[in-house]
Amino acid sequence: MTESPSTTFSSSALRTISMEAAAVSALSERIGEDFERACRLLLACRGRVIVTGMGKSGHIARKIAATLASTGTPAHFVHPGEASHGDMGMITGEDAVIALSNSGEVGEVLTLLPLLKRLGTSIIAMTGNPDSTLARAADAHLDTGVETEACPLDLAPTSSTTTALVMGDALAIALLEERGFTAEDFAFSHPGGTLGKKLLLKVGDVMQTGDAVPRVTASTTLSRALLEISSKGLGMTTVTDEQDRLAGIFTDGDLRRTLDRQVDINTTPMSELMTTGAKTATPGMLAAEALHIMEENEITSLVVVDDSGDTCGVIHLMHLLHAGIA
């Protein structure tokens, strides 16, 4: 094949992106009573959300089911063809069904309608044709229709599958927010890999404690503080008062600024050199949140304090790197 002067790979890609972006943008005008009704039906569901569809709609249905399940709405995919040959037993009257079909007339999906009606299952249709058999039979219809597919032949499902996927995401996020779904809830369904580590690990799981924590008092001289910093290898030290409460910190950056002042390292106490009002973390804080504080403030460590304000540890960027968080 030869590339024609007027058609390039890039121009084709840009046209496709533009058409699909326009199709997705048009969905905003269709969020109304039916979307609200669909959300209420899904929230009221006492069983599972069953998502079904044939062909490319089936692929999108699988993704929507996975997104719902990972964001607090128990869901799974049922193939409509297999449902007619035994898998209908996976669906109960306490479930809600989201059925995808761009035409709304796919035989394998329509075959299930009488059975679903007999069970009393709530049906949410996601089609490109509000007048279709599936749309009219549903308790709520979500219009994901497009004027034309991005495919130049207007045949391959492209824009229509994109709008269906976005509508599914819109449902999932609306339900997530209504349920008050938290990061820790999300972590429960994502315990493996880097994502799980980011969401599950707490500061208390990775911080340095006990003798590993660099610690001096406000009356400690700079020379002795430098020995503490060097021996603990964290590039900083905590400075505590007589009750072991955090009074301040002293870091490598503070040292550079101190040397510019040409102070006597053998007589100058930390009370004159330390930085007060340091950023801190708590043992129960998510490690990912501690990383965010470090990045936002361009620092490499946080002092960890307990509920009483006592210093109980230090968490350093390298600890987060070793744990796979950063």
C-alpha positions in Angstrom: 0.0 0.0 0.0 1.2 3.5 -0.8 0.3 6.6 1.3 -1.7 9.1 -0.6 -0.6 12.7 -0.3 -3.9 13.8 1.3 -4.1 10.9 3.8 -1.6 10.2 6.5 -1.5 8.0 9.6 -1.5 11.1 11.8 -4.4 12.8 10.1 -6.5 9.6 10.3 -5.6 9.3 14.0 -6.5 12.9 14.7 -9.8 12.5 12.8 -10.7 9.5 14.9 -9.8 11.2 18.2 -11.8 14.3 17.2 -14.9 12.2 16.3 -14.8 10.1 19.4 -14.2 13.1 21.6 -17.3 14.8 20.1 -19.3 11.7 20.7 -18.3 11.5 24.3 -19.0 15.2 24.8 -22.5 14.8 23.5 -23.3 12.4 26.3 -23.4 15.4 28.8 -26.7 16.4 27.3 -28.3 13.0 28.0 -27.6 12.8 31.7 -31.0 13.3 33.3 -33.9 11.4 34.8 -33.0 8.0 33.3 -29.5 8.3 34.6 -30.8 9.2 38.0 -33.2 6.3 37.8 -30.5 3.9 36.8 -28.3 4.9 39.7 -31.2 4.5 42.2 -31.9 1.0 40.8 -28.3 0.0 41.2 -28.1 1.4 44.7 -31.2 -0.5 45.7 -29.9 -3.8 44.2 -29.6 -6.4 47.0 -27.8 -8.9 44.8 -25.2 -8.4 42.1 -25.1 -6.1 39.1 -25.1 -8.3 36.0 -23.6 -6.7 32.9 -24.2 -8.3 29.5 -23.7 -7.7 25.8 -22.7 -9.4 22.6 -19.6 -8.8 20.4 -17.8 -5.5 21.0 -20.6 -4.5 23.4 -19.7 -7.6 25.3 -16.1 -6.5 25.6 -17.3 -3.1 26.9 -19.7 -4.8 29.3 -16.9 -6.9 30.8 -14.9 -3.7 31.5 -17.9 -1.9 33.0 -18.5 -4.9 35.3 -14.9 -4.9 36.4 -15.0 -1.1 37.1 -18.2 -1.5 39.1 -16.8 -4.4 41.1 -13.6 -2.5 42.0 -15.4 0.6 43.1 -17.9 -0.8 45.6 -20.7 -2.2 43.4 -20.5 -6.0 43.3 -20.8 -6.9 39.6 -19.9 -9.6 37.1 -20.3 -10.2 33.3 -22.7 -12.8 31.9 -22.4 -13.7 28.2 -26.0 -13.5 26.8 -25.4 -16.5 24.5 -24.2 -18.6 27.4 -27.1 -17.4 29.5 -29.5 -19.1 27.1 -27.6 -22.4 27.7 -27.4 -22.6 31.4 -25.7 -19.4 32.7 -29.1 -17.8 33.3 -28.8 -19.6 36.6 -26.2 -16.9 37.6 -29.0 -14.3 37.7 -31.5 -13.9 40.5 -34.4 -11.7 41.2 -32.4 -9.6 43.6 -29.9 -8.7 40.9 -29.9 -5.7 38.5 -29.0 -6.1 34.8 -27.2 -3.6 32.6 -27.7 -4.7 29.0 -25.5 -3.2 26.2 -26.5 -3.2 22.6 -25.9 -0.3 20.2 -28.9 -1.3 18.0 -31.0 -2.5 20.9 -32.1 -5.4 18.8 -29.4 -8.1 19.3 -31.2 -11.4 19.4 -29.1 -13.0 22.2 -29.9 -10.1 24.5 -33.6 -9.9 23.6 -34.0 -13.6 24.3 -33.2 -12.9 28.0 -35.8 -10.2 28.4 -38.8 -12.4 29.2 -36.7 -14.4 31.6 -35.5 -11.3 33.4 -39.0 -9.9 33.5 -40.2 -13.2 35.1 -37.5 -13.0 37.7 -38.4 -9.4 38.5 -34.9 -8.2 37.8 -34.3 -4.5 37.2 -33.1 -3.8 33.7 -31.0 -0.9 32.6 -30.5 -0.7 28.9 -27.5 1.1 27.3 -28.2 1.5 23.6 -27.9 3.9 20.7 -31.6 3.6 19.8 -34.2 4.9 22.4 -37.0 3.3 20.3 -35.4 -0.1 20.2 -37.0 -3.3 21.8 -34.3 -3.4 24.5 -34.7 0.3 25.4 -38.5 0.1 25.6 -38.4 -3.0 27.8 -35.9 -1.5 30.3 -36.7 0.2 33.6 -34.1 2.9 32.6 -32.5 3.6 29.3 -29.1 5.3 28.8 -28.7 6.7 25.4 -25.1 6.1 24.1 -25.9 6.7 20.4 -23.6 8.4 18.0 -24.2 10.2 14.7 -21.5 8.1 13.0 -18.7 5.7 13.9 -15.1 6.9 13.6 -14.6 4.1 11.2 -14.7 5.7 7.7 -17.1 2.9 6.6 -19.4 3.7 9.5 -19.3 0.0 10.3 -16.7 -1.0 12.9 -17.9 -0.2 16.5 -15.6 2.7 17.5 -17.3 5.9 18.7 -20.3 3.8 20.0 -18.2 1.5 22.1 -16.3 4.5 23.5 -19.5 6.3 24.5 -20.8 3.1 26.2 -17.6 2.7 28.1 -17.7 6.4 29.3 -21.3 6.0 30.3 -20.4 2.9 32.3 -17.6 4.9 34.0 -20.1 7.7 34.8 -22.4 5.2 36.5 -19.5 3.6 38.5 -18.2 6.9 39.7 -21.7 8.3 40.6 -22.3 5.2 42.7 -18.8 5.3 44.2 -19.4 8.9 45.4 -22.9 8.1 46.7 -21.6 5.2 48.7 -18.8 7.2 50.2 -16.3 4.7 48.9 -12.8 5.5 50.3 -9.2 4.8 49.2 -9.0 2.0 51.8 -12.2 0.4 50.4 -10.5 0.6 47.0 -7.4 -1.0 48.4 -9.4 -4.0 49.7 -10.2 -5.0 46.1 -6.7 -4.2 44.8 -4.4 -5.9 47.3 -1.8 -7.0 44.8 1.1 -5.3 43.1 2.2 -1.7 43.3 -1.3 -0.3 43.5 -2.1 -2.5 46.5 1.1 -1.4 48.2 0.3 2.3 47.6 -3.1 2.0 49.1 -2.6 -0.5 51.9 0.8 0.4 53.4 0.7 2.7 56.4 3.5 5.0 57.6 3.9 2.7 60.6 4.7 -0.2 58.3 7.8 1.4 56.9 9.1 4.0 59.2 12.3 3.8 61.3 11.7 3.4 65.0 13.7 3.1 68.2 17.4 3.6 68.1 17.3 4.0 64.3 15.6 7.4 64.7 18.2 10.2 64.8 17.5 12.2 68.0 19.1 15.0 69.8 17.9 17.6 72.4 17.6 21.3 72.0 20.7 21.8 74.1 22.9 19.4 72.0 25.7 21.2 70.2 26.0 21.2 66.4 29.1 19.0 66.5 27.3 16.2 68.4 24.2 16.6 66.2 26.4 16.0 63.2 27.7 12.8 64.6 24.0 11.7 65.2 23.1 12.6 61.6 26.1 10.7 60.2 25.6 7.6 62.3 21.8 7.2 61.4 22.2 7.9 57.7 19.0 9.8 57.1 20.4 13.2 56.3 18.6 14.7 59.3 17.9 14.5 63.0 14.9 15.2 65.2 15.3 17.7 68.0 13.2 16.9 71.0 12.4 18.6 74.3 12.8 17.0 77.7 9.4 15.2 77.4 10.5 13.7 74.0 8.1 16.0 72.1 9.2 17.2 68.8 10.7 20.7 69.1 12.2 20.9 65.6 14.4 19.2 63.0 17.9 19.7 61.5 18.6 18.6 58.0 21.4 18.6 55.5 19.9 21.8 54.1 19.9 23.4 57.5 23.6 22.5 57.8 24.5 24.2 54.5 22.7 27.4 55.6 24.4 27.1 59.1 27.9 26.9 57.6 27.3 30.0 55.6 26.8 31.8 59.0 30.2 30.5 60.2 28.9 29.4 63.7 31.0 27.6 66.2 30.0 24.0 65.8 31.3 23.1 69.3 29.3 25.6 71.3 26.2 26.5 69.3 23.1 24.5 70.5 20.5 23.1 68.2 17.9 25.4 69.7 19.5 28.2 67.7 19.8 26.2 64.5 16.8 23.8 64.2 13.8 24.4 62.0 10.5 24.5 63.8 7.1 23.7 62.5 8.3 20.7 60.6 5.9 18.6 58.5 4.9 15.4 60.3 3.1 12.2 59.7 1.3 9.7 62.0 1.8 5.9 62.1 -1.8 5.4 60.8 -1.4 7.6 57.8 -1.2 6.0 54.4 2.3 5.8 53.1 1.1 7.2 49.8 -0.2 10.3 51.6 3.2 10.7 53.3 4.8 10.6 49.8 2.4 13.3 48.6 3.4 15.5 51.5 7.1 15.0 50.7 6.6 15.8 47.0 4.4 18.8 47.7 6.9 20.3 50.1 10.1 19.1 48.3 11.5 17.3 51.3 12.9 13.8 51.8 11.7 12.9 55.3 8.9 13.3 57.8 9.0 12.9 61.5 6.3 10.6 62.8 4.5 11.6 65.9 1.8 9.7 67.9 -1.5 11.0 69.1 0.2 12.6 72.2 2.7 14.5 70.0 5.6 12.3 71.0 8.2 11.4 68.4 7.9 7.8 67.5 9.7 7.4 64.2 11.0 8.9 60.9 10.0 8.0 57.4 12.4 8.8 54.6 11.9 8.8 50.9 14.2 5.8 50.5 11.9 3.8 52.8 9.1 4.5 50.4 11.3 3.6 47.4 12.2 0.3 49.0 8.6 -0.5 49.7 7.6 0.2 46.1 5.5 3.3 46.9 7.6 6.0 45.2 
